[in-house]
Amino acid sequence: MRNTCIVLYNQRSALDPKRTAGVLNAFLSGGYYFDKLEFLSYDDAGAFKQAIAEGKNFSDLLAIICDPPYFSAVRQQLEACYNTRFSTRTILDGGAKTAFLFPCGAEGEQIVGDEALPFLDKKYRERCARMVVRAVGVPHELLSSAVQEAKSLSGEALNYNISSEYDDFRIEIIYDRNTPKMLVDDVMRVFAVRLAEYIYALEDITLAERLHQAIRVRKMNISVAESFTGGGIAKRLVEVPGISGVLQEGIVSYSNDSKMERLKVNPYTIRTYGAVSDDTAYEMALGLINTGKCDLAIATTGIAGPKSDSSAKPVGLCYIAIGLKTGIYIYKFIFDGDRKKITETAINHALFLAYKQIK
């Protein structure tokens, strides 16, 4: 099956790939990928007409992404080229050939999942299977090496869709159901072995969900004390259904007074080492554990920017403490990026480290 995607854009405006990425990733998640991706200006009618003709002649599936005000004109050209009419607002079924018309953004992504993928699965009956690896903090060189090794084994039989958000990686392996199981297993083994230190799941699941599973299985509960992450870890946790059964409390301990009064951080520690230090992170986690009400504690303190504090420590510096009744483990990071990137990346690492300590 050969597939083509055409993205129409206004040449007078900045091209924003994020507006189309959702639609493309939705197809990939369903096991369908595009052999050709073409960006065309709304003003170049001749090029668009030629692209439609080529899409019909050389592709089984032609998807067009554009803004809704242009739908009517685009639909007319597609119907003229395929010599048939759209059966829905989105789908043109030309027998052996299929064309789709999607709006940009989240609406288009939703339509792919609700309408396009079910239609394709029913029509072609060759839905691909997929396996997913989830990992945190994988060095790019290691990931690239693992992908190359996997590709050397699979050749063209498997396809790989890799994305990351704030150091949380999603590696999707897509394959036809006729692909030998031994080959798929060999490829999965490459990732499982090469990335073992960074993997938290061999399924499509979030970090918070994975941590919740691990806590529940071990009959533990968790408390969180956050400084510079500002409640972000607790927010991730409370988004998980059933978390109330294991989450004891989440504290945003932003000021030094709060750290000392609420978490019993020693004033000497603050004066001597500063609020952003391994000693302070340690005592924040210890304060939670010492209440006797939690089995697992996460504490964060750091400098998210845009400027450093009076200590002149670098922006991006953070300490994450993972506390258990058997001991407290401290991790130091210096993350690059703006305030949001630094805090979100720290949140991902904190959840991952908590999972690794109890898995």
N, C-alpha and C positions, 0 to 999 in steps of 0.2 A: 504494500500500500504506500503510495507516494502522496505526500501532503504539502500544501503551500499555504502560507499566511501572508496577507497584504495588510499593512498598517497605513492608514491615511492620516495625514497630519497637516496642520496649517503652517506653511513655511514662514509666516510672519510671527509665529510664536515659538518659544523654546520647546524643543522636543523632550517630552518627559517619558522615559522608558517605563517608569513605575505604573503609568496609566494602562499599559498593555501587558505588563509582566504577569498580572493576575490571571488573565485569560490564557496566556501561553502555559503557565504553570498548572492551571486547572486541566488542560489537555494532557500534560505530562503525567500528572497524578492519576489520570484515567488510563494511562498506558498508550496514549497517542502523541506522537511528536511530529515536528515539521521539518521536512528536508530543506525547505527554502523559506526564508523570511525576508520580505521586501518592504521598504518604507517609501511611500510615494506622497507627493504633495497633492492636496485637493485641487490645486490650480492646473495640474498637468493632466488634462483629460485624455490626451492621446496616449500617454504612457500607461494610464490606468486601464484604458480600453484594451491595450495590447497585453497588459499583465493578466487581465481577466481571461482573454482568449488563450494565453499560454497556460494559465492555471487549469482551465477546462481541458485542454488538449493533453497536458503532460502530468496532471495530478488526479488522484481519485477524490481528494478532499481539498476544497479551497475555502479558507476562512478569511473574512475581511473584518477588520476592526476599525471603527470610525465613530465620530460623534453623531448622535441621533438626528440632528438637523439635516444630515446628508443621507439618511437612510433611504428616502424616497427615490432620489436620483440613482443611488447605488443599486437599489433593488431593481429598478427598471433596466439598468444595463445588464445585470446578472440574468434576469428573466429573458432578455433578448438573446443573450449569448447562449444560454442553456436551452432555450426554446421551451420553457416550462415556467410555472408560477410557484412562488413560495407557498408551502403548505401551512407554515406558521410565520410569525413575524421574523423568525430566526433561520428557519430551515428551508432550503430548496433541494428537493430530492429529484435529481436528474437521472434516475436509474442507476447506471454503473458509476455515475459521478454525483458528488454531493457538494453543495455550497452552503456556507453559513455566514450570517451577518450579525456581528456583536457590537454593542456599545463599549466604549472604553471604561476602565475602572471596575469597581466592585460589582456593579450590575452585570457587566459582561461575564465576570468570573462566575457569578451565581447561575447565569443562564447556561454556561457550559456544563456545570454539574447537574442542573435540573432537567435540561432538554437535550443538549448536544450529545453528551456521553451515552445516555440511555438509547438515543436514536442510533448511534453508531454501533453500539453493542448488539442491538437487535438486527441491524441491517447486515453487518459484516460477520457477526458471530465469531469474531477472533479477538475478543478482549484480551489484552496482554495482562500478565500477572506482574506483581512487583514485590520487592522486599525492601525494607527501609532500615538503615542504620542511623542511630542518633548518638551524637558525641559532643563533647565540650572541649574547647581549647586545643584542637588538633593543629599542630604546626603545619603551615601550608606546604612545606617541602615534603613532610611525611605523607600528607594527604595526596599530593600530586604523585608521589612514588607509588602509593598503594593503588591509585586509580590506573596508573600506567601498567602495573603488574596485572591488575584485573583485566584490563583491555587486551593485554598480550595473551591471556588465556581465552577470552571470550570472542575476540575478533569482532565481527559485525553482529553476532548473535544477541548481544545484550547492549542496552543503552543505559547511560548514567546521567542522572539529574541531581546536581549538587548545589545546595544553597546554604547560606548561613546568616544568622541574625545575632549580633552581639556575642560572637564566639560559640553559639549553639548551632551545630552543623546537622544538616539533614541530607543523607546520602541515599538516593533512591535508585534502585536497580530494576530496570524494566525489561521484560523478556516475553517472547511469544510462548504460549502454553505448550507448544510443540518442542520447545528447547529442552534438551536432555537434563534431567534433574541433577545428574552428577556434575554437569558444567556449572549450573547455578550454585550448587553446594560448594564447589571449588572456589568460585568467585566470592561468595559470602565468607568463606574461610580466610581468604586474603585480608578482607577488611577486619574480621573478628580478631585475627592474630596481630596484624600490623598496627591496628588502632586500639588494642585492648585496654591500654592505660586510660583512654579518653572516652570509651563507649559507656553509655548508660542504658541503652536499649537496642534490641534488634527487632523493633517494631515501631510504628509511627505513634509515639506517645510523647507528651510534654515532660519536661524536667520535674515540674511540680507533681504531676500525676505519678511519675516513677518514684519519687521520694515518698509520696503518700502510700503507695503500695508497699514499699520496703518498711516503713514505720508500722503500718497496720499488721503486716505479717509477723513482725517481731514484738507485737503488743507493746509498743512504745508510745510516748507522746512527745511533742516538740514545743519549744518556746523560742521566740526570736527577739533579739534586741538590736535595733538598727540606729545608726547615727546618719552617715551621709547617704545611705540608700533610702532613707526617709519613708519607710513602710512598704517599699517595693517588694520585698521578700514575702511579707505577710499578705500583700495583695495577690501575689501569684498563688500562694497557698489557698486562700479563701475562694479562689475561682474553681478549685477542684471539688466536685460533688463528694460529700461524705467527710470532708476534712474536719468537720466539727468533732468527729470522734477521736481525733489525735492532736489537734492544735490547742495548746493550753493558753497561750497569750502571745501578743505581738506588741512590743514597746518601741516607740520612736524616742530614743534617748539622745536628743540633739545637743543639748547644752551640757557643759561640764557639771553644773549643779545636779542635773538629772542623773548623770552617770554616777555621781557620788552618792546621791540620796536614794535613788530608786534601785540602782544595781550594786551599790556598796563598793564602787571603785574607790580605792584609797586616794585621798587628796594628794599624798606624797607622789603617787604614780603620775597624776595629772601634772603636778608642778615640775617634776623631774624629767619625765619622758614625753609629756604632751598628750593631748586627747587622741592624736593620730599616732599610735605606737602599738607594738606587739603586746606590751605590758597592759595597756588599757583594753585592748581587744580581749586579752586573756581574762582580765578581771570582770569584764562585761558578761562573758559567757559563764564565768564562775558564779557571778551573782544570780544568774538564772538557775544554774544547777543546784546551788546551795539552798534554794527555796524548797527543794525536795519535791517539787511538783512536775518536773519534766525529766525525761530520760535523755533527750537530745536538745542541744541549744546551738543556735547560730547567732553570732554577733559580728557586726561590721562597723568599722570606723575608717574614714579616709578623707581625701581632699578631691572633690569633684570639679572644682573650678567655678568660674573661669580664672580666678586668681587664687594663689596660695594664702594660707593664714600667716599669722605673725611668726610662725616657726620657720618659714621659708622652705618648707618641705615641698617636693615637686607635686604639681597638679597631676592627678591620676594615681597617686600613691594610696594604697588601701591595705588594710589588714582584715582578714577574715578568720574568726575563731570558731571552731566546731567543738562543742563540749559534750562529753559523755561522763557518766558517773565514774568511769575508769580513767579519765584523763581529758585534757583539753589540748587541741592541736591548732597551731597558728600558721597561717599562710600569708605571705606578703606578695603583692602584685603592684606593678606600675602600668596602668592602662593608658593608651593614647585615645585622643578624640575629644569631642565636646562633652558638656556636662551629662547629657542624656546617655551618650554612648558609654561613658565611664561607669555611670551608676547601673545601667542595664547589664553591662558586661560583668560587673561585680556581682549582681544578683544571680546571674546564670552560674558563675563560678561557685558562689556560696551554696546554692541548691545542689550543684554537682558534688561538691566536697562533702556535704552532709550525707548524700546518698552513698558516696564511696566509703565513708567511715562505717556505715552500718550494713552495707550490702552483704 
